[in-house]
Amino acid sequence: MIGLLALGLGGCASMSNDASEESFESVARFVGTLPCIDCRIIRADLTLHRDPETGRPDKYFLQQTHVDAIGGDFTSTQWGDWRLMSTGESVYYHIESQASPIVLRVEEEGQRLGWVADRELSNMSASYELMRTEPLR
């Protein structure tokens, strides 16, 4: 996906992949919007899977609809691995995207994922976020 995110989180270190003592959901789904260089906006539907026994990040599934793209709207799907990252103060989900990584900050006790801007897209004034919703069954 052109221009989705090409960023570096220099201060981030990978977190331990061990599950915390707290309970976890093996499937979590988030929907919302992400920025786009060659279209107006990307409508995103992200499903994150964790290992049901350990709680470690496992796979993701991401469906993106590019709105008002050159040639019209189009939808793409990708899947792969994701991992947790931390700066000490914040926790991030690092999505291994086909084009470039997508980094989302965990906010509101896991109910919202906030897009972490990169240099190329940092001039955009809109707020991009994904909100937790019920997983598809």
C-alpha positions in Angstrom: 0.0 0.0 0.0 1.7 3.1 -1.2 2.5 5.5 1.5 0.7 3.7 4.3 3.6 4.0 6.7 7.3 4.1 6.4 8.5 5.0 9.8 11.0 4.2 12.4 10.4 4.2 16.1 14.0 4.7 17.2 13.2 4.6 20.9 11.1 1.5 20.8 12.3 -1.8 22.1 10.5 -5.1 21.5 8.5 -6.2 24.5 8.7 -9.7 25.9 6.3 -12.0 24.0 5.3 -13.6 27.2 1.6 -13.1 28.0 0.9 -11.0 31.0 -0.9 -12.4 34.1 -4.0 -10.6 32.9 -6.6 -12.3 30.7 -6.4 -11.7 27.0 -8.6 -12.2 24.0 -7.3 -14.6 21.4 -9.0 -12.4 18.6 -9.4 -8.7 18.7 -10.9 -6.6 15.9 -10.5 -2.8 15.2 -12.1 -0.7 12.5 -11.4 2.9 11.5 -9.4 5.1 9.2 -5.7 5.4 8.1 -4.0 8.0 6.0 -3.4 7.6 2.3 -1.0 9.4 0.0 -2.7 8.5 -3.3 -6.4 8.5 -2.1 -8.6 10.5 0.3 -8.5 8.0 3.2 -8.2 4.3 3.9 -11.0 2.5 5.7 -9.3 -0.2 7.7 -10.6 -3.4 9.3 -7.9 -5.1 11.3 -8.1 -8.4 13.1 -5.3 -9.5 15.5 -4.9 -13.1 16.6 -3.0 -14.2 19.7 -1.9 -17.7 20.5 -4.8 -19.0 22.6 -2.5 -20.7 25.1 0.3 -18.2 25.6 -1.3 -14.9 24.5 1.6 -14.1 22.3 1.0 -12.1 19.2 0.4 -14.4 16.3 -1.2 -13.3 12.9 -3.2 -10.4 11.6 -5.7 -9.9 8.8 -6.1 -6.4 7.3 -8.7 -5.3 4.8 -8.2 -1.8 3.4 -10.5 0.2 1.2 -8.8 3.1 -0.6 -11.5 5.8 -0.9 -11.4 8.2 -3.9 -8.2 6.6 -5.3 -7.1 7.3 -8.9 -9.3 5.0 -11.0 -11.9 4.7 -8.2 -12.2 3.0 -4.9 -10.5 -0.4 -4.4 -10.1 -2.9 -1.6 -7.0 -4.9 -0.7 -6.3 -7.6 1.8 -3.1 -8.6 3.5 -2.1 -10.8 6.4 1.1 -11.6 8.3 2.7 -11.3 11.6 2.5 -8.6 14.3 4.3 -7.9 17.5 4.2 -5.8 20.6 6.6 -2.9 21.1 7.1 -0.5 24.0 8.9 2.8 24.8 8.4 2.3 28.5 5.5 4.7 28.6 3.4 3.5 25.6 2.6 0.1 24.0 2.5 -0.2 20.3 1.3 -2.9 17.8 3.8 -3.3 15.0 2.0 -4.7 11.9 4.4 -6.3 9.4 2.7 -4.9 6.3 3.6 -5.9 2.7 4.5 -2.3 1.7 5.9 -0.9 5.0 5.2 -1.4 8.7 2.1 0.0 10.3 2.6 1.2 13.9 -0.4 1.8 16.1 -0.3 3.1 19.7 -2.5 1.3 22.2 -4.8 3.8 23.8 -7.8 3.9 26.2 -7.0 0.6 27.8 -6.9 -1.2 24.4 -10.2 0.2 23.1 -8.5 2.4 20.5 -5.4 2.2 18.3 -3.9 5.5 17.3 -1.9 5.8 14.1 1.7 6.8 14.6 2.6 9.4 12.0 5.6 9.1 9.8 7.5 12.0 8.2 5.9 11.7 4.8 2.3 11.9 6.2 3.0 14.0 9.3 1.6 17.2 7.6 -1.9 15.7 7.6 -4.1 17.3 10.2 -6.7 14.6 10.6 -6.6 12.1 13.4 -6.5 8.5 12.3 -7.5 5.8 14.7 -9.0 2.3 14.8 -11.7 1.5 17.4 -12.3 -1.9 19.0 -15.4 -3.8 17.7 -16.7 -7.3 17.9 -14.7 -9.9 15.9 -16.4 -11.5 12.9 -17.6 -15.0 13.6 
